[in-house]
Amino acid sequence: MSSTLITPTFAANRVIKMSDSKKNNFTGEQTKAIHAGETPDIVSGASSPNLVMSTTFVVDANAGFSVESMEENDTWVYTRWGNPTVHQLEEKLAVLEDAETAVAFASGMGAISALLFHLLKAGDHAVISDVAYAALSEITNEMIPELGIEITKVNTSDLEAIRKAIQPNTRLIYIETPCNPLLRLTDIAAVAGIARQSGAKLAVDSTFATPVATKPLALGADFVIHSLTKYLGGHGDALGGVILGKKEDLATLRKKTSIRLGGCLSPFNAWLIMRGLATFPIRMRVHQENALQVATFLEQHPKIKRVIYPGLPSHPQYELAKRQMKNFSGMITFQMENGREQAARFAEKLQIIHYAVSLGHHRSLIFYLNSKDLLETSFKLSTHEQLQSWDYFAGEGLFRLSVGLEDAIDIISDLQQALEERS
Ligand SMILES: *Cc1c(COP(=O)(O)O)cnc(C)c1O
C-alpha cells in the first residue's frame, strides 16, 4: 500500500474559521451546542473535532515571531497564541452566549484574574460582590489592593448600595448571579444601567446560571465569565474558564493575559469540555427538573430549617429569578441545625451523592459551608448590613448541594436515608 506524505504547508496549516453566516444557521440551543464552532477535519474528514496536541506548528518562513504582529486570521504558530481545538471551543461558547468572541483560560479563576489584571491599574477602583466565589473574594481582599487598586465590596442585590459605592475612578462593577454559595441574585439589567451612567464596565460571573438561563451581554453587561469546570464541561473531568464579550475588548485582553501571562487552556481540556457541551442544554433541563424535586423534598423535611433555590416561590427574589433566569439550574443551598455533625453524617452515609466540593457535574455533590469560617476568612463581611443580609438568606449550618443527573428519586432516597435518626 502506498502512502502519500502530506507536506506541511502554510495552506494546510490555515484554519477553517467559521464564517458569521454559518453561525447564524444554528437557531436552537441544542443545535448550537452540537455544531457551532466545529468543522470536519480537512485532511481525514473526521466528523468529531480534532484534538490537536501540538505546542508548535510548521509555518511559512514569513510568519512573524512576535505576538504584536499577530492578526486574527493568521495561521497557528504556537499553542499559547492559539490552538485549533481551543479555537473551536471558543467559537462554540461565543455562539451559545450570543457573544462576539470568547477567550478560554486554564480555569475559571484564570479567566477572572485575567479580567481583573487586564482592566484595573493602580489608582482604579472596582465595586465587587461581597459574597462570591471564595477565590475571587480572597484575591480582591489582598493581592489586588496590594497593586494599588481600590476595592469596595457590597451586596450587589442592593442597587442603592452599588450606587453609593461608585467613585469617579470606578472602572469595574463585578457581580455573580446567582452568587456562590447563597444563591442570592443580582438584577443584571439594573446594574448595567448604573455601570453605563458611571462609565464603568460590568462583568458578570454567570457560572451558576449558564447561557441557557441568562444572557448577561443582552442585558447590558460588557463581559461574561464562566468556570467551564462546572455546568458547561459538565462531567467533573476538566478545569477551564472563559471570558466572553466584544471583539474590540477581548483582542488586547487575549494578548495581554492568555498569551503573555500564560493561563491558556490545554487543547485536551478544550476537547473534553467541547464533548461535554454537546449535551449541555439537555443536561440543564434535567438539572432543573431534578433540583426542583429535591428542593421540594428538602423544604418539607422536618430537619431542614431552610431551602434556598431560585426556582422555589420561597426564594426571597423569586420574581427576579423568573424574569432573569430561563432555567433555575441545579444548585440548592439548605440550612440545618448542627451543621458540622450533619456534615460528618452525610459524608459517611450518602451513597450516591458524593461529599465533595465543586458543582455542575452529572454526579450529585454536597458540601458543608462553615458560615463563621467563610465570613471571617474568605468574605471578611464585617458591617452590620452585610452580616444581616447573610443571616437573612442563610446563617449557620449551610450545605451546598449540586443536584446531578441521576434519577431524582434516587437522589431523594439517598438524602432521606442519610437524614434518618440513628437507631
Ligand atoms: C468554580 C467557580 C469559579 C472558579 O472556577 P475554577 O474553574 O475552579 O477556577 C468561579 N466562579 C464560580 C461562580 C464558580 O463556581
The ligand as an SDF file (V2000), in Angstrom:
LIG
                    3D

 15 15  0  0  0  0  0  0  0  0999 V2000
  -15.8730   27.2800   40.3990 C   0  0  0  0  0  0  0  0  0  0  0  0
  -16.1870   28.6980   40.2200 C   0  0  0  0  0  0  0  0  0  0  0  0
  -15.1900   29.6030   39.8330 C   0  0  0  0  0  0  0  0  0  0  0  0
  -13.7620   29.1930   39.6530 C   0  0  0  0  0  0  0  0  0  0  0  0
  -13.6220   28.2480   38.6500 O   0  0  0  0  0  0  0  0  0  0  0  0
  -12.3780   27.2190   38.5760 P   0  0  0  0  0  0  0  0  0  0  0  0
  -12.5750   26.5700   37.2620 O   0  0  0  0  0  0  0  0  0  0  0  0
  -12.4890   26.3030   39.7540 O   0  0  0  0  0  0  0  0  0  0  0  0
  -11.1300   28.0440   38.6630 O   0  0  0  0  0  0  0  0  0  0  0  0
  -15.5540   30.9160   39.6560 C   0  0  0  0  0  0  0  0  0  0  0  0
  -16.8190   31.3430   39.8540 N   0  0  0  0  0  0  0  0  0  0  0  0
  -17.7940   30.4990   40.2340 C   0  0  0  0  0  0  0  0  0  0  0  0
  -19.1660   31.0310   40.4410 C   0  0  0  0  0  0  0  0  0  0  0  0
  -17.5160   29.1510   40.4360 C   0  0  0  0  0  0  0  0  0  0  0  0
  -18.4860   28.3280   40.8240 O   0  0  0  0  0  0  0  0  0  0  0  0
  1  2  1  0
  2  3  1  0
  2 14  2  0
  3  4  1  0
  3 10  2  0
  4  5  1  0
  5  6  1  0
  6  7  2  0
  6  8  1  0
  6  9  1  0
 10 11  1  0
 11 12  2  0
 12 13  1  0
 12 14  1  0
 14 15  1  0
M  END
$$$$
